[in-house]
């Protein structure tokens, strides 16, 4: 059985994951409107992944005797300046999500809820991967600079991250 404190904290994370999905969906639409098929496909897939993270939390909360709540979401931005700005936003967002997951882990230890602690370890590992991926993409964008042909190649290369997310190196 979940304590009320853990249930509330997990429900807050449900909202964070849902908002993450919405932010990445907005990024996908923005990139698609600019004609960057690879980046838009990557962001659509990333949006779906964040929704899966949300669903995993919802099922866990309900299985543990809590009540997962679906809340109203903040509207995401609709424009992101440049691809560098967009991926910096993505990286900063993932850092924020990592902090939130770490806070959840801390609460689970304070409450001596080792089942929740164990469950959250998957999210801890996932966030390490998410931050590393975003940092890697930012590094590549910094290498490209303002080279338009470099962005064309980058857009094609990022498609690899959709088909082989764990193996691709961009």
N, C-alpha and C positions, 0 to 999 in steps of 0.2 A: 504494500500500500504506500502510495506517495504521501509525503507530508504536504501540507498546504503551501509551505514555502517553496518546496521543490516544484510542485505542480504549477505555481505562479511563474516561477523562473523558466520552466520548460515552455509554458504557454507564451511567455515573452519571446523565447527563441523561435517558436512557431511563426510568430509575426515577423521576426527578423529574416527568417528563411523565405517567407512569402514575399516580403519586400525586396529581398535579393533577387528573386525570380522576376519580379516586376521591373526592377532596375535593368537587369540584363535583357529583358524583353524590349524595353525602350531603347537600349543600346543597339540591339539587333535591327530594330525598325529604322533607326537613324542611319546605321551603316548600309542597310539595304537601299535606302533612299539615295545614298551617295554612290551606289553602284558597286559596293564592295561585297561581293557574294560570299567570299570565304569568311570574312569577318562577321557578316550577318549570320551565316550558318553556325559559326562557332558560338556566337552570343545566343542564338536560339537554343542550341544544345545546352549551353551553360544555364540558361533560364530553366529548361526542363530539369536539369540536374538539381538546381536549387529547390524546385518544387518537390522532387523526390526526397530531398533532405527534410523538407517540411512534413511530408506525409509520413516519413519514418518516425519523426517526433510525435505526430498526432497518434499514430498507432501505439507507440510505446506508452504515452500518457494514458490512453484508454485501457490498454492491457494491464497497467499497474493500478487500476482502480481510480484513476483521476478522470477529469473531464477536459479533453482537449477543446480549446475554443478557437474559432476562426474569427478574427477581428478585422475591423476596417483597416485599410492600408493607406499609407501616404502616397500621393501621386509621384511617380518618378519624374526626373527631368526629361525633356524631349529632344534636347540638343546637347552636344558634348564638346563643342569647340573644334578640337582636332582629335585624331586617333591617339596621339600621345596623351592628350587630356583625358580621353575616354578610358584608356587603359590605366592611367594613373588613378582615376576615380575607381576603377575596378579593383586595383591593388589596395587602395585606401579602404575600400569597403570590405575586402577580405580580411584586412588587419583588424578592422572593427569587429567582424564576425568571430575571428579568432579570440579576441579579448572577451567577447560575450561567452563563447564556449568555455574558455578558461575560468571565467566567473562561475559558470554552471558547475564545472568540476569542483571548484572550491566549495560551493554550497553543498554539493553532494557529499563531500568529505566532512564538512561541519555537521551535517545532518546524519552522518554515518549510514548513508544510503549507498551501499556498495554495488547494488544492482544498477542504479542509475550511473554511478561512477564508471562501472564497466561498460555500460551502453555508450557513454559519452566518449570513450577512448577512440571509437571509430571516427567521431567528429574531430577529435584532436588530430588524428592522422590525416584526415581529409583536408583540414585547414593548412597543415604543413604543405601538402601538395598544391592546394589552391594558391597560397601565397607565392610559392616557388614558381608556379606557372605564370602568374601575373608579372612577377619580377623578371622572368626570362623574356616574356613578350616585351616589356618595357625596355629591357636591354637591347633587343633587336630593333625596336623603333628608334632608340637613340643612335644606333649604328647607321640606320637608314638616313636620319636627318631629314632634309627636305627633298630628297631624291624621289621624284614621282614614279620612276621606273622601279625603284626599290619597293615602293608601296604596292605596286602591281604584283611583284614577286612575293612580297609578304602576304598579300591577300590570297594568293594561290597556295602558299606554304601553310597557312593557318588551317586550311582544310584538313591537313594531316592530323591535327589535334582532335578533330571530330571522329575520324575513323579509327585512330590508334592513340587515344589520349595518354596512355601510360608509356608508350614507346616513342612517340614522335618527339623530335627535337626541332624546334623552329629557330 
